[in-house]
Amino acid sequence: MSGMKNTSKKLRSLSAALVLLFFGGITSLFNSANAADLVPRTILLGSSYASEVTTHTFQFLTATPSNIGSIQFQYCSNSPLFTDPCTPPAGLDVSGASISSQSGIVGFGVGGATTTSSLVITKAPAFEASVNVSYTFDDITNPSTSNSVNYVRITTYDNVNGTGAVVDTGAVVFITEDPFDVTAYVPPYMTFCIGVTVAIDCSSTVGFLADFGEFSTFTPSTATSQFSVATNDPTGYNTYINGQTMTSGANIIPNMLVQSASQPGNSQFGINLRSNSNPSVGSNPQAGPVGNGVVASNYNTPNQFRFVNGDRLAGAPNSSGFNRYTVSYLVNISDEQKPGVYAATLTYTSIASF
C-alpha cells in the first residue's frame, strides 16, 4: 500500500495497489521465474499540490538477497503494471532531484540514466541482504494535473544505472491536488484494505495469494478475495480494478467483456461481488454501522460474471462507514485451452475526492 501526507491537511485520499496473484494450472509443464515483490512499500509526499517542488520519500523492504547496483523509480500516469506501457505524468520533473537521506542500503547517488519521469539511483554493485530501506528525494516537481492518480514503478537491479538483471519490483500510488486552506474542519479520512480475507473495519487482513488448483473442462474453478472501505468524504468513494485476464506466456483465458453466466467447457475469466449459486461462491456485501456503499451494476448480478480492465467495482455516493465486499473469481476452460501455469495480477484502487 502507499500513503501520502499534505502539510495543510491530514489526508486527501488513500489508494491501495495491492497485488493479488491467482494461480491455476492445467498441468505443471512449465516453471516461471519472476522478480519478487517489494512489500510493504509506501510513498510520502512533502506536499501533494500540483506543480509543487517538494520531497518524495520511498520506503520498502527488499525481498531478495542479491547484488544491488541501482534502483529505478519510474513515474506513470496510466498504470502501475509493469506489463503496460508507461505514460509519464504531465508536468512531472525528477531530473533535478537529489538524495537528502538514505537508509538500509546506502551509498547511492543520482545516476546518469535519470530523465524527467524516471529517477535512477546507482552505486557500486554489492551483495545486500533483505532489509527495510528509505530514500528521500528533494527538488521533485509534482505532476501539473490536479486531482490525478499517479503511479511509481520501483525496480531494483543487480548492476549500475538501471541495467543488468531485475531483482525485485513493486508499485506505489499518489494523488495531486489543488492548494486550499482548512479552518476548524473535521480532518478527512479514508480507510481501505484488501486481502484474501479482511476484517470489516480493516483491523486485520490475511493473505494476498489465491490458488485455483487444477482447472477442469467439466466444472468451474473459483476463488475469492475481499476489500473494505470507509470515508467521511461528503462525495463518497469509488473503487476500481486494473489488470489482465489469466495468461500463461502467450496463452490467454479470455476475459468476459459483458455480464455472462458460467459455461463449463468454454474458456472464460470473470468476477462479480455477489453471492452466487452457479457456481456456489462469494458473499453479498456486508455493511458496518452507517455503511452505504453499493456494488457497480456490471458486477452486481448473482451468477453473472464480467472482467474489464479499469472498471469501477463499488462506491458510495457520500460519506460512508465500512462496507466489506467479497470478489468472486470464475475460470472455465475449453478442451482447446493450452496447458500451462496461468496467472493474473490485479490492482485495486479506492479514491475519494475530499
FIKE-249910 format. One line per field, with one value per residue: residue in one letter; residue number from 1; x, y, z of N, C-alpha, C in turn. Coordinates in pm, whole numbers, plus 50000, padded with zeros to 5 digits. Each point is the difference from the previous one (the first is absolute). Example, Ala and Ser with C-alpha at 12.3 -4.5 7.8 and 13.67 -1.06 7.14 Angstrom:
2
code	A  S $
pos	1  2 $
nx	51319  49965 $
ny	49431  50105 $
nz	50780  49928 $
cax	49911  50082 $
cay	50119  50119 $
caz	50000  50006 $
cx	50090  49923 $
cy	50120  50109 $
cz	50000  50073 $
END
This chain:
354
code	M  S  G  M  K  N  T  S  K  K  L  R  S  L  S  A  A  L  V  L  L  F  F  G  G  I  T  S  L  F  N  S  A  N  A  A  D  L  V  P  R  T  I  L  L  G  S  S  Y  A  S  E  V  T  T  H  T  F  Q  F  L  T  A  T  P  S  N  I  G  S  I  Q  F  Q  Y  C  S  N  S  P  L  F  T  D  P  C  T  P  P  A  G  L  D  V  S  G  A  S  I  S  S  Q  S  G  I  V  G  F  G  V  G  G  A  T  T  T  S  S  L  V  I  T  K  A  P  A  F  E  A  S  V  N  V  S  Y  T  F  D  D  I  T  N  P  S  T  S  N  S  V  N  Y  V  R  I  T  T  Y  D  N  V  N  G  T  G  A  V  V  D  T  G  A  V  V  F  I  T  E  D  P  F  D  V  T  A  Y  V  P  P  Y  M  T  F  C  I  G  V  T  V  A  I  D  C  S  S  T  V  G  F  L  A  D  F  G  E  F  S  T  F  T  P  S  T  A  T  S  Q  F  S  V  A  T  N  D  P  T  G  Y  N  T  Y  I  N  G  Q  T  M  T  S  G  A  N  I  I  P  N  M  L  V  Q  S  A  S  Q  P  G  N  S  Q  F  G  I  N  L  R  S  N  S  N  P  S  V  G  S  N  P  Q  A  G  P  V  G  N  G  V  V  A  S  N  Y  N  T  P  N  Q  F  R  F  V  N  G  D  R  L  A  G  A  P  N  S  S  G  F  N  R  Y  T  V  S  Y  L  V  N  I  S  D  E  Q  K  P  G  V  Y  A  A  T  L  T  Y  T  S  I  A  S  F $
pos	1  2  3  4  5  6  7  8  9  10  11  12  13  14  15  16  17  18  19  20  21  22  23  24  25  26  27  28  29  30  31  32  33  34  35  36  37  38  39  40  41  42  43  44  45  46  47  48  49  50  51  52  53  54  55  56  57  58  59  60  61  62  63  64  65  66  67  68  69  70  71  72  73  74  75  76  77  78  79  80  81  82  83  84  85  86  87  88  89  90  91  92  93  94  95  96  97  98  99  100  101  102  103  104  105  106  107  108  109  110  111  112  113  114  115  116  117  118  119  120  121  122  123  124  125  126  127  128  129  130  131  132  133  134  135  136  137  138  139  140  141  142  143  144  145  146  147  148  149  150  151  152  153  154  155  156  157  158  159  160  161  162  163  164  165  166  167  168  169  170  171  172  173  174  175  176  177  178  179  180  181  182  183  184  185  186  187  188  189  190  191  192  193  194  195  196  197  198  199  200  201  202  203  204  205  206  207  208  209  210  211  212  213  214  215  216  217  218  219  220  221  222  223  224  225  226  227  228  229  230  231  232  233  234  235  236  237  238  239  240  241  242  243  244  245  246  247  248  249  250  251  252  253  254  255  256  257  258  259  260  261  262  263  264  265  266  267  268  269  270  271  272  273  274  275  276  277  278  279  280  281  282  283  284  285  286  287  288  289  290  291  292  293  294  295  296  297  298  299  300  301  302  303  304  305  306  307  308  309  310  311  312  313  314  315  316  317  318  319  320  321  322  323  324  325  326  327  328  329  330  331  332  333  334  335  336  337  338  339  340  341  342  343  344  345  346  347  348  349  350  351  352  353  354 $
nx	50084  49941  50072  49935  50073  49901  50080  49892  50006  49932  49894  50042  50071  49950  50107  49950  50125  49916  50106  49895  50067  49940  50026  50000  50011  50008  50125  50098  49982  49969  50120  49973  50085  49959  50011  50058  49895  50009  49979  49946  49926  50059  49923  50081  49905  50102  49953  49868  50034  49917  50106  49976  50106  50018  49981  50059  49937  50087  49916  50085  49960  50132  49948  50088  50068  50072  50080  50024  49973  49867  49925  49895  49963  49913  49973  49876  49928  50034  50106  49978  49940  50100  49892  49954  49985  50104  49895  50105  49986  49901  50106  50006  50088  50068  50027  49948  49945  50009  50089  49898  49947  50073  49928  50054  49992  50126  50049  49870  50011  49950  49947  50089  49937  50006  49866  49916  49979  50128  49995  50129  50014  50130  50065  50116  49980  49917  50034  49868  49985  49894  49962  49949  49960  50065  49936  50056  49920  50091  49934  49892  49972  49893  49923  49972  49952  49907  49984  50129  49973  50110  50079  50070  50060  50025  50124  50046  50124  50061  49978  50091  49947  49929  50115  50016  50002  49869  50003  49947  49865  49939  49878  50002  49907  49985  49944  49992  50010  49892  50081  49977  49936  50026  49885  50025  50071  49904  50113  50019  49934  50081  49932  50101  49950  50092  49945  50050  50024  49902  50037  49872  50069  50052  49955  49968  50105  49959  50126  50077  49993  49933  49970  49978  50123  49953  50003  49869  49983  49981  50081  49931  50103  50004  50005  50038  49977  50047  49920  50045  49898  50055  49917  50049  50056  49953  50095  50036  49999  50099  49973  50122  49996  50129  50025  50051  49941  49966  50133  50052  50100  49996  49974  49875  49946  49913  50007  49904  49984  49901  49903  50052  49929  50028  50095  49994  50125  49976  50107  50001  50023  49941  49940  49952  49911  49941  49902  50066  49906  50040  50124  50007  50002  50071  49988  49882  50005  50090  49903  50100  50016  49887  50028  50024  50111  50011  49966  50097  49914  50117  50004  49873  50018  49932  50103  50028  50094  50103  50091  50008  50121  50018  49920  49894  50041  50025  49909  50017  49875  50022  50025  50086  49935  50054  50037  49973  50080  49931  50119  49910  50096  49971  50039  49970  50022  50041  49961  49984  49969  50105  50077  50013  50086  49874  50020  49944  50041  49936  49969  49973  49927  50001  49913  50033  49904  49937 $
ny	49881  50108  50095  50110  50111  50083  50104  50015  49871  49919  49993  49986  49897  49883  49956  49886  49966  49926  49925  49951  49892  49960  49881  49948  49871  49978  50027  49935  50049  50118  50052  50097  50093  50061  50131  50007  50007  50132  49923  50090  50090  50119  50104  50096  50089  50088  50005  49990  50128  50022  49959  49955  50074  49870  49927  49890  49930  49906  49909  49899  49874  49994  49928  50024  49922  50104  49999  50120  50053  49988  50110  49960  50129  49924  50127  49952  50052  49890  49943  49921  49942  49918  49926  50114  50062  50081  50072  50080  50034  50076  50074  49868  50028  49887  50068  50094  49880  50012  49915  50027  49877  49903  49887  49902  50040  50036  50121  50027  50028  50118  49905  49978  49886  50093  50003  50073  49874  49976  49977  50000  49922  50023  49884  49975  49906  49957  49887  49998  49991  49924  50126  50066  50068  50117  50071  50115  50050  50098  50115  49932  50024  50018  49899  50056  49878  50086  49944  49972  49875  49983  49927  49933  49953  49917  50007  49891  50041  49898  50100  50082  50120  49918  49935  49893  49902  49987  50061  50117  49994  50117  50039  50134  50064  50116  50104  50079  50124  50077  50104  49980  50089  49943  50049  49953  49904  49908  49947  50006  49889  49903  49889  49930  49877  49912  49881  49880  50036  50085  50061  50007  50019  49908  49946  49914  49951  49906  49983  49971  49869  49973  49874  50001  49954  49882  50067  50008  49918  49932  50057  50106  50083  50011  50128  50049  50131  50086  50106  50095  50089  50113  50105  50114  49973  50125  49984  49935  49876  49963  49872  49990  49924  49968  49956  49880  49933  49877  49997  49927  50089  49950  49905  50019  50020  50006  50133  50002  50051  49912  50040  49885  49891  49922  49969  49896  49981  50126  50045  50036  50129  50000  50110  49992  50080  49887  49954  49893  49945  50061  49969  49915  50134  50060  50129  50036  50127  50029  50059  50080  50060  50050  49875  50077  49928  50006  49882  50022  50051  50022  50012  50038  49910  49929  49916  50132  49972  50080  50035  50131  50011  50055  49894  50076  49958  50106  50056  50118  50046  49967  50070  49905  49924  49900  49964  49872  49991  49895  49990  49952  49909  50002  49873  50000  49876  50013  49901  50114  50030  50070  49894  50015  50077  50027  50128  50072  50122  50022  50123  50021  50102  50060  50088  50101  50092  50013 $
nz	50000  49963  50057  50042  50012  50036  49982  49919  49998  50076  49922  49877  49968  49999  49935  49964  49980  50062  49976  49938  50032  49888  50049  49880  50005  49869  49980  50057  49877  50055  50012  50089  49960  50112  49982  50122  50085  49985  50104  50089  49932  50013  49970  50044  49970  49986  49874  49996  50014  49899  49926  50124  50033  50020  50109  49953  50095  49966  50046  50008  49995  49986  49902  49903  50084  49959  49893  50053  49879  49988  50014  49929  49997  49933  49969  50023  49904  49931  50059  50109  49898  50028  49977  50057  49883  50020  50041  49978  50128  49954  49968  50014  50097  49980  49888  50082  50022  50131  50048  50083  49988  50054  50011  50070  49875  50024  49978  49984  49871  49959  49919  49904  50035  50098  49985  49930  49956  49993  50132  49969  50106  50017  50012  50061  49908  50093  50063  49999  50133  50023  49975  50103  49892  49998  49903  50036  49905  49989  49984  50037  49873  50080  49959  49884  49983  50042  50119  49978  49961  50073  49925  50090  49891  50101  49952  50062  49969  49940  49912  49951  50031  50079  50010  49923  50089  49978  50119  50038  50007  49983  50034  50000  50069  49934  50061  49892  50049  50005  50020  50130  50071  50117  50043  50123  49942  50003  50042  49869  49981  49967  50022  49950  49999  49966  49977  50024  50128  50034  50113  50034  50117  49917  50113  49903  49935  49917  49956  49895  50026  49889  50023  49869  50015  49966  49887  49977  49899  50114  50087  50046  49987  50132  50035  50117  50004  50091  49999  50082  50001  50049  49999  50046  49882  49992  49908  50111  49948  49921  49976  49947  49889  50007  49879  49985  49901  50029  50010  49903  50013  49877  50086  49960  50120  49900  50019  50091  49879  50003  50081  50045  49974  50102  49912  50084  49965  50043  49939  50129  50022  50120  50048  50124  50061  49960  50081  49957  49922  49889  50048  50101  50001  50096  50031  50048  49961  50094  50068  50042  50120  49953  49968  49894  49991  49867  49946  49912  49913  49943  50134  49981  49903  50091  49995  49998  49910  50031  49909  50030  49949  50122  50009  50025  50121  50075  50081  50056  49998  50127  50111  50032  50088  50067  49879  50026  49894  49954  49944  49916  49987  49870  49985  49870  49957  49875  49920  49931  50128  49963  50028  50129  50064  50028  49978  50097  49967  50113  49966  50130  49956  50119  49949  50082  49989  50114 $
cax	49916  50076  49940  50045  49972  49994  50032  49889  49894  50057  49997  49907  49938  50083  49986  50074  50040  50039  50000  49949  50041  49913  50065  49928  50071  49944  50105  50118  50100  50093  50041  50023  50083  49958  50050  49918  49933  50052  49889  49909  50063  49922  50053  49954  50029  50004  49879  49932  49947  50045  50111  50082  50134  49987  50076  49935  50069  49961  50042  49959  50085  50055  49956  50094  50143  50060  50075  49921  50082  49921  49855  49927  49868  49940  49871  49906  49866  49894  49989  50113  50041  50124  49972  49938  50084  49996  49977  50049  49903  50025  50057  50093  50142  50089  50136  50086  49988  50119  49970  50026  50026  49989  50030  49981  50107  50045  50109  49945  49992  49912  50072  49989  49885  49882  49932  49897  49896  50060  50110  50086  50113  50097  50118  50077  49923  50047  49895  49920  49897  49866  50005  49914  50076  49927  50070  49930  50052  49961  49992  49914  49883  49882  49920  49926  49856  49940  49909  50039  50064  50130  50063  50145  50047  50132  50074  50139  50084  50127  50110  49989  49922  49881  50037  50019  49880  49902  50000  49867  49916  49878  49946  49926  49907  49972  49905  50027  49879  50009  50018  49892  50017  49894  49991  49895  49935  50032  50097  49948  50072  49953  50064  49981  50087  49972  50071  49915  49891  50028  49900  49915  50053  50141  50093  50090  49991  50069  50029  49992  50019  49896  50038  49886  50026  50003  49879  49925  49906  49867  49946  50067  50098  49966  50077  49945  50077  49913  50050  49907  50024  49920  50050  49908  49990  49859  49965  50016  50121  49985  50104  50022  50088  50087  50077  49976  49946  50100  50084  50117  50076  49913  49869  49908  49862  49931  49918  49859  49985  49865  49951  49962  49996  50107  49978  50107  50034  50037  50102  49951  50047  49917  49981  49890  50008  49876  49989  49960  49962  50046  50035  49981  50121  49984  49908  49950  50070  49962  50009  50014  49916  49983  50060  49900  50059  49926  50077  49971  49900  50063  50049  49902  49898  50045  50019  50043  50138  50059  50127  50052  50104  49964  49860  49960  49939  49910  50017  49897  49971  50034  50079  49952  50072  50063  49935  50093  49959  50067  50016  50001  50072  49953  50076  49966  50088  49954  50094  50108  50087  50134  50045  50095  49970  49938  50003  49946  50040  49890  50024  49879  50024  49882  50029  49901  50030  50039 $
cay	50119  50124  50107  50132  50099  50139  50086  50084  49913  49872  49896  50028  49874  49883  49903  49878  49928  49869  49904  49868  49905  49884  49900  49876  49929  49880  49905  50067  49977  50112  50074  50141  50073  50138  50084  49998  50126  50087  50022  50110  50112  50123  50128  50113  50126  50117  50072  49935  50101  49991  50087  50041  49942  49942  49878  49870  49900  49862  49900  49865  49889  49923  49863  49897  50023  49999  50119  50117  50107  50119  49995  50091  50046  50043  50062  49976  50053  49913  49865  49953  49867  50003  49947  50104  50116  50107  50136  50090  50102  50134  50097  49940  50015  49946  50005  50076  49946  49959  49914  50070  49900  49861  49905  49858  49980  50137  50021  50033  50134  50006  49948  50068  49952  50072  50087  50080  49915  49878  50031  49883  50018  49896  49985  49883  49879  49922  49912  50063  49914  50057  50102  50117  50113  50127  50099  50127  50079  50140  50070  49933  50078  49915  50012  50126  49976  49984  49888  49890  49884  49974  49878  49990  49862  49992  49882  49990  49931  49951  50075  50145  50082  49932  49895  49868  49921  50051  49924  50010  50106  50036  50128  50081  50093  50125  50088  50143  50075  50146  50051  50069  50011  49939  50063  49945  49900  49862  49947  49893  49873  49887  49875  49903  49884  49892  49876  49883  50033  50122  50040  50102  50131  50004  49979  49890  49943  49872  49943  50073  49900  49897  49894  49930  49858  49954  50031  49887  50033  49955  50077  50130  50024  50125  50051  50126  50093  50099  50133  50077  50143  50098  50137  50107  50094  50024  49945  49856  49939  49905  49898  49952  49886  50002  49877  49921  49868  49898  49964  49914  50038  50059  49936  50088  49962  50125  50063  50014  50143  50037  49910  49872  49889  49899  49900  49899  49955  50118  50076  50130  50052  50112  50022  50084  50033  49951  49859  49927  49860  49924  49904  50045  50072  50142  50051  50135  50102  50012  50139  50034  50115  50107  49968  50014  49969  49909  49938  50052  49916  49895  49891  49991  49900  49864  49901  50069  50039  50091  50061  50099  50079  50138  50013  50036  49884  50036  50136  50060  50134  50099  49941  49864  49909  49890  49894  49895  49939  49876  49984  49860  49980  49882  49956  49877  49977  49909  49892  50054  50088  49943  49976  50096  50063  50127  50096  50134  50100  50096  50114  50068  50138  50069  50143  50097  50131  50095 $
caz	50000  49996  50077  49962  50103  49955  50112  50041  50053  50039  49898  49889  49962  50024  49893  50023  49881  50049  49891  50029  49897  49996  49920  49974  49896  49941  50034  50052  49896  49988  50119  49967  50095  49998  50107  50121  50030  50104  50092  49969  49932  50014  49954  50081  49933  50085  49961  49890  49908  49862  49956  50114  50015  50133  50026  49991  50081  49972  50098  49963  50043  49889  50025  49956  50022  49867  49964  49966  49946  49967  50021  49911  50041  49874  50025  49890  50027  49948  50056  50080  49954  49923  49867  49919  49968  50101  49954  50105  50041  49947  50093  50096  49969  50103  49948  50090  50136  50075  50115  50125  50104  49957  50108  49965  49901  49983  49905  49870  49945  49885  49885  49873  49926  50044  49904  50067  50060  50053  50090  50020  50091  49967  50085  49962  50034  50115  50053  50105  50058  50004  50104  49982  49949  49989  49919  49986  49889  49996  49870  49902  49961  49989  49876  49992  49992  50133  50022  49912  50061  49940  50049  49990  49991  50063  49956  50041  49902  50056  49941  50014  49905  49949  49905  50059  50030  50097  50125  50060  49946  50072  49957  50098  49935  50070  49932  50009  50032  50005  50137  50067  50144  50080  50131  50086  49916  50038  49903  49915  50009  49922  50037  49893  50018  49907  50025  49977  50093  50077  50098  49939  50037  49955  50111  49965  49866  49988  49870  49874  49895  49993  49908  49942  49982  49861  49928  49945  49892  50040  50112  50015  50106  50066  50112  50050  50083  50061  50035  50084  49979  50073  49986  50037  49888  49967  49868  50001  49944  49890  49997  49864  49981  49882  49980  49881  50023  50030  49886  50018  49882  49897  50007  50071  50029  49967  50102  49965  49976  50043  50104  49942  50093  49993  49897  50000  49866  49922  50071  50043  50129  50041  50143  50047  50142  50059  50033  49880  50015  49884  50105  50138  50042  50029  50101  49974  50080  50140  50044  50140  50036  49902  49871  49894  49871  49913  49893  49866  49934  49917  50083  50109  49969  50034  49893  49879  50022  49901  50040  49907  50063  50029  50041  50137  50066  50110  50046  50085  49948  50101  50108  50025  50085  49929  49923  49957  49875  49963  49855  49956  49874  49928  49883  49928  49887  49896  49966  49918  50076  50005  50138  50055  50128  49967  50111  49976  50099  50010  50088  50044  50042  50052  49993  50048  49943  50104 $
cx	50087  49926  50053  49962  50003  50023  49883  49875  50056  50004  49900  49928  50100  49974  50084  50031  50053  49987  49949  50038  49913  50061  49909  50068  49920  50097  50118  50115  50107  50034  50025  50084  49964  50067  49904  49942  50072  49884  50050  50075  49908  50070  49939  50044  50007  49882  49939  49940  50059  50107  50088  50137  50012  50090  49911  50084  49943  50054  49950  50099  50050  49977  50108  50143  50075  50097  49902  50094  49922  49853  49936  49863  49937  49857  49910  49862  49891  49984  50120  50059  50123  49980  49939  50103  49980  49980  50045  49893  50039  50056  50098  50145  50083  50146  50096  49999  50136  49957  50035  50020  49982  50039  49969  50107  50044  50112  49952  50021  49906  50080  49975  49883  49871  49947  49898  49897  50054  50124  50078  50110  50092  50117  50079  49922  50064  49885  49931  49896  49864  49990  49898  50086  49910  50086  49912  50069  49946  49983  49932  49880  49882  49934  49911  49849  49943  49904  50028  50067  50129  50064  50152  50037  50145  50066  50141  50075  50131  50121  49968  49903  49883  50030  50020  49869  49911  50001  49860  49924  49882  49955  49926  49917  49986  49909  50045  49869  50024  50021  49871  50026  49879  50002  49883  49917  50039  50095  49938  50081  49940  50079  49965  50097  49954  50083  49911  49879  50041  49892  49919  50049  50147  50099  50095  49974  50080  50018  49990  50012  49889  50036  49874  50020  50005  49866  49937  49909  49856  49937  50074  50104  49973  50100  49937  50110  49903  50068  49892  50039  49910  50062  49897  49990  49853  49958  50028  50130  49961  50119  50006  50091  50079  50076  49961  49938  50112  50074  50107  50086  49910  49858  49909  49868  49917  49919  49859  49970  49861  49956  49945  50000  50122  49964  50118  50021  50033  50102  49947  50054  49915  49988  49862  50014  49873  50014  49942  49962  50048  50118  49978  50128  49959  49902  49951  50077  49945  50025  50020  49907  50010  50075  49895  50061  49916  50092  49960  49913  50062  50044  49901  49890  50051  50005  50033  50139  50050  50138  50048  50100  49954  49858  49987  49926  49894  50024  49888  49977  50033  50079  49938  50088  50052  49899  50108  49940  50082  50002  50009  50065  49956  50093  49938  50099  49934  50102  50120  50095  50137  50045  50100  49958  49951  49997  49936  50046  49896  50033  49867  50036  49869  50033  49883  50042  50058  50015 $
cy	50124  50104  50133  50096  50139  50090  50085  49921  49861  49899  50037  49875  49889  49902  49879  49936  49865  49900  49866  49909  49876  49898  49880  49930  49884  49884  50079  49980  50108  50054  50144  50063  50147  50076  49994  50139  50074  50033  49991  50116  50122  50115  50108  50128  50112  50091  49926  50100  49979  50104  50048  49933  49953  49878  49879  49901  49863  49909  49864  49898  49928  49852  49896  50037  49984  50116  50111  50109  50126  49973  50103  50031  50062  50049  49983  50053  49900  49869  49970  49869  50010  49947  50104  50105  50109  50134  50097  50102  50137  50089  49944  50026  49950  50012  50076  49949  49968  49918  50077  49905  49862  49910  49859  49952  50139  50007  50039  50147  49997  49965  50078  49955  50071  50090  50084  49915  49872  50036  49872  50038  49881  50002  49882  49874  49924  49916  50068  49900  50067  50096  50110  50119  50123  50097  50124  50083  50143  50046  49919  50090  49907  50013  50124  49983  49976  49882  49885  49891  49971  49879  50010  49852  49995  49869  50005  49914  49956  50071  50149  50058  49925  49896  49869  49932  50072  49910  49998  50115  50028  50137  50067  50102  50126  50087  50145  50076  50150  50045  50059  49998  49940  50064  49939  49897  49861  49941  49889  49872  49901  49879  49894  49885  49888  49880  49883  50008  50125  50016  50116  50140  50015  49984  49884  49960  49873  49968  50094  49906  49897  49900  49929  49849  49965  50026  49874  50050  49969  50087  50133  49996  50138  50034  50132  50084  50104  50136  50073  50147  50081  50138  50098  50108  50020  49944  49851  49953  49915  49905  49938  49878  50020  49869  49931  49867  49900  49959  49903  50020  50070  49943  50080  49928  50127  50054  50024  50150  50050  49899  49872  49894  49910  49894  49901  49945  50112  50081  50139  50035  50121  50009  50060  50018  49960  49854  49926  49857  49914  50072  50061  50066  50143  50032  50137  50101  50005  50143  50007  50115  50110  49975  50005  49977  49900  49949  50065  49901  49886  49879  49967  49898  49861  49911  50062  50059  50085  50039  50091  50087  50145  50020  50048  49882  50039  50145  50043  50143  50112  49931  49868  49932  49882  49914  49900  49930  49872  49988  49851  49991  49867  49971  49871  49985  49902  49889  50054  50089  49935  49982  50105  50046  50142  50092  50131  50090  50112  50109  50067  50140  50062  50146  50080  50138  50097  50139 $
cz	50000  50080  49953  50110  49940  50120  50047  50033  50020  49888  49892  49958  50022  49890  50034  49868  50044  49887  50050  49884  50011  49905  49980  49886  49946  50020  50051  49903  50000  50137  49958  50108  49990  50114  50118  50025  50112  50094  50144  49934  50009  49928  50087  49932  50103  49975  49883  49901  49860  49973  50115  49992  50143  50014  49978  50078  49970  50110  49954  50055  49876  50029  49976  50039  49868  49988  49963  49951  49968  50028  49909  50058  49875  50025  49876  50039  49967  50074  50089  49947  49910  49859  49908  49960  50105  49933  50109  50038  49945  50109  50100  49956  50118  49959  50090  50143  50060  50119  50127  50117  49940  50116  49951  49905  49958  49898  49862  49966  49882  49875  49873  49916  50039  49889  50076  50071  50062  50079  50027  50098  49985  50098  49947  50040  50116  50050  50117  50049  49987  50117  49969  49959  49993  49921  49987  49893  50009  49855  49891  49973  49977  49863  50005  49996  50139  50002  49905  50081  49924  50067  49987  50001  50050  49958  50056  49899  50066  49941  50006  49896  49937  49895  50073  50027  50101  50122  50061  49934  50091  49952  50115  49923  50084  49914  50019  50018  49987  50144  50055  50151  50070  50138  50076  49925  50047  49896  49915  50019  49900  50044  49896  50025  49906  50036  49961  50093  50077  50106  49943  50033  49965  50115  49975  49856  49995  49853  49882  49881  50008  49890  49952  49997  49853  49934  49939  49888  50039  50109  50010  50112  50059  50110  50043  50064  50054  50007  50079  49990  50092  49979  50054  49893  49962  49864  49990  49939  49880  50001  49861  50000  49871  49991  49872  50037  50024  49873  50043  49876  49902  50004  50093  50026  49981  50118  49947  49990  50036  50106  49936  50109  49981  49897  49999  49860  49906  50080  50033  50138  50034  50150  50022  50149  50073  50043  49880  50034  49885  49934  50139  50050  50034  50109  49956  50085  50142  50045  50150  50033  49895  49871  49890  49861  49922  49891  49867  49923  49919  50081  50112  49974  50035  49876  49865  50026  49884  50050  49888  50076  50016  50046  50145  50059  50103  50037  50091  49950  50097  50110  50045  50104  49918  49925  49959  49878  49978  49848  49968  49862  49938  49883  49947  49884  49903  49979  49923  50079  50018  50145  50045  50137  49971  50123  49956  50113  49999  50103  50030  50051  50045  50017  50057  49951  50101  49942 $
END
